[in-house]
Amino acid sequence: MSENCNQNCSACSEECTERKEQKTDFTEKPHELSNIKKVIGVVSGKGGVGKSLVTSMMAVLMKRRGYNTAILDADITGPSIPKAFGINEKARGNDMGFFPIESKTGINIMSINLLLDNDTEPVVWRGPIISGTVKQFWTDVIWRDIDFMFIDMPPGTGDVPLTVFQSIAGIIIVTSPQELVSMIVSKAVKMAEMMNIPIIGIVENMSYFKCPDCNKEYNIFGESHIEDIAKNHNIKVLGKLPIDPKIATACDRGMIELFDGDWLDNLAEILEGMEEKK
């Protein structure tokens, strides 16, 4: 144990035989100056399926509908939200807390990349420290009045998703058409059931490619089984996103707020009708 140990194991990166694995959760209230009405978690059982994309598009879509929206980027080791929105400035704070960065259209965003000196700097932290950081994004960030907060969670069913689930009104599961998706969805569904969290439904990304010349749709990653999977778990298919180079380009250039498409309009209507979690 270090001579300067303050017993705050969740904020310490030292290897220590006397480390206490501290449990963190979102049962704590957000910052006293924050008023967050609906919290939506966006999850996936594996990486690379478009979870951050769906998170970004839903925040943009709800903002277009006149709601105050926010994104809490809980994917600490693989943050991509700031790049999609073209945000390069760093978050600031004072004695009262930290302030999220506003995107071009006014979406409030907090991500670990907004605190690091170098965006490409790897985050090599222990699980408790990562969970503690996510918790601080909830308790120490002054979000003010937010109608919809979308939490971009890391892939899998590990410590951070369990931490975040405590205050979520519902989750959106993001998948892709590959055969592996059935097992991935099952894991996410079981985790939500264990935490007693409502599942809003499934969004399938990279569902198809529409040829710009003949308008014919091609199943690049194989035939989709999302309808059968949703039926087996008694959940809804909320939308299917195509493989569209324009979407990828918008993310790469930090211009996701300019995306054009109605693929997730049905999901937006469902979110508008959801009740707040008390």
N, C-alpha and C positions, 0 to 999 in steps of 0.2 A: 504494500500500500504506500502511495506517495505521502511525503511529509505534509504536502499541501492539500490532502484529500478533504473535500467538503461533503462527502457522503452522497453526492448527486450522481449516481452511477449512470443514469440515462443520458447525461450530457458529457460523459467522459469517454475518451477513445483509448485509454490506457488498458493494457492487458493486466489484469489483477486477479489474484487467487481469492480475494475477498469481495469480488464484485457481487452486488446484489441485483438480480434480474428484476427490475421494477416493472410493474404492470401499468400500462397506460390505456386509457379509453376516452371516448368522446362523451361520457356521461357528465363531464364538466360543462358548464355553460360557456358560450362564446364570450368574447370581450364585452364588457358592460356597455360599450358604445355600438355594438353590433345588434342588428335586428334581422335575423335570417329566418325566412318563412318556410321554404321547402328545400330540403337537401336531397339531391339525387346522386346516387353512386353509379359510376360506369365501370363495369368489371369485365374481365376475361380470364379464362383458365390458362391461357398461354400468351406469350408476347407476339407482336407483329401482326395482329388481326385488325388493328384500326381503332383501338379503344380511345386513344387521344384524339383521333380524327372525329369520332362520334361526339366526344365530350365538347370539342371546339364547335362543331356544327350546331349542336343543340343550344349552346350558350348564345351563339350568333342568332339562331332562329328565334329563341325566346326574347332576345333583345329587340329583334325586328318587330315582334308582336307587342312591344311597349313595356316589357318587364325589366326591372333592374336585375341583372344577372352577374354571376361571379363564377370563377373556376378556382378551386383549391387543388393544386397539382400535388397529389400524394405519391406520385411515382418519383421518389427521391433519387434513386440511382439511375433513372432513365428519363429525366424531364424533357418534354418536347413542346409543351404548350407555348412558352414564350416565343420560340422560333416560328410557330404557325401564325402567331399574331404580329410578328415583326417587332417584338419588344426587345430593346437592347439596354435600356436604362435600368438602374438598380433600385430596389426598394429602400425606402428610408423609414426612420422611426424616431420616436422621442421617448420621454419618460413614461408615456401612457401606453405605447405599443408601436407596432409596425403598421405601415400603410400599404395596401396593395397597389399595384400599378394599373392604371386605366389604359385599355386598348383604344384604338382610334375611334371606335363607336361607343366607348364608355363601359366596356365590360371589365369588372374588377378581377385581377389575376394575382395569385401568389404562388411562386414556385421557388424551389431551391436555387435555380439558376439566376434568380433575381437578387440573390444574396451572395453568391460566389463572385470572387474577383475575376475569375476566368470561366467562361461558359463551358469550355472543354475540360475543365478540371474534374477528374473522376471523384465520385463520392464513395469512399471505401469506409463505411461505418458499420458498427455492429447493429443488430436488429433493434435493441432497446433505444439506441440513439436515434435511429431512423423513425421509430414510432413516436419518440419524444418530440422530434422535429415536426411531424405531422400534427401532433397534438397542439404544439405551439402555433401552428398556422390557424388553428381553430380558436384557441384561447387568447393569443397575444396580438392577433391581427385585427385592426379596426376596420371591419367590413361595412359598417353603417347599415343602411336599409337595403336588404337584398330579397327579392321575390323568389329567385331560383338560384341555388348554388349547386354547381355540378362538380363532383369530386372525381378526378381522374386517378384511378387506383392502379397500383402496380399489378402485373399479371400474377395469377396464382391464388392460393388460399392461405397465405401466410399471415404474419403478425400485423402488418399494416392494414390489410383489409378487415381483419377482426377488430382492430382499433377503431377504424372509421365507421364500421357498421352500426355502432352504438346510437348514432343520432340520425340515421338515414331514413327518409320516408319511403324509399323504394329504390330498387336497383334496375339498371339496364344491362343485360348481358350482350356482349359483342362477340360475334363468331365469324367464321369463314366457311366456305363450302366443303372443305376437306373431310375425309371420312373420320378423322380424329375428333371432329367437333362434337359428336355424341357424348363421348367420355368427358370432354371439357365442360360442356353444358351441364352434365350431371353433377360434376364437382361443384360448380358455381351454385346450382340449384340447392344442393344439399347443404352447402355452407350458409346460404340465405335462410334455409329452413331451420338450421341449428340456431341461428341468431334471431329468428322470428322476424325477418325482414321481408316485406312484400316484394315480389318480383313483378316489375312492370311489364317486362317482356324481352324479346330478343331482336337484335338488329344484326342482319347478315351483311358483312362488308365483302367487297370483291366478289359480289354475287354473280356478275356477268359482265361481258364487254359488248357494247353496242357499236357495230361497225358504222362509221360516219358516212360511208359511201352507199351501202345498201340497207342500213337501218336494221340489219339482222342481229339478233343477240347470240353470243357464243359463251358457253360455260367453260371458261379457261381453266378453272380448278376442279372441273368435274361437275356432275349433276348435283344440284342442291337437295339436301334432305331435311332442310330446316323446318318445313311444315310438319313432317312426321315427328321430328324431335320435339317440337313445341307441343304437339298433341300428346305425346307420351308424358310430358311433364305438366300438362294442363296450363300452359302459358301462351301468350300471344306473340305472333310475329309482328313486330312494330314497323319494319321497313327493310328494304334491300338496297344497299348502295352498290352502284356499278364500279367497274374498273374504269376510271375516267382520268386521263392525263391532266385535264384542267384542274382537278381537285389536288393532285399531287403537286402541280406547279404552284397553285395558290398557297399550299403549306410551305413549300420550299422558299417562296418569296415573301413569306410573312403576310399573306393577303387572304387568309381564310375567311375574313369578314365579307369578302366579295363573292363568295361561292353562290352559284345559281342552280337551284334544283328543288324539287318538291318531295324528295324521297322520304323525308322525316316529318312531313306535315302532320301525318296521323298521330305520331308520337307526341308532337307539340300539343295537339288537342287533348290527348289523354293527360298530359302533365297539367294543363290548365284546369282540368276537372278534379285533380287530386286534392285531398285534404292535407292540411299541415299536420306534422307529427308533434303531438303535445309532449 
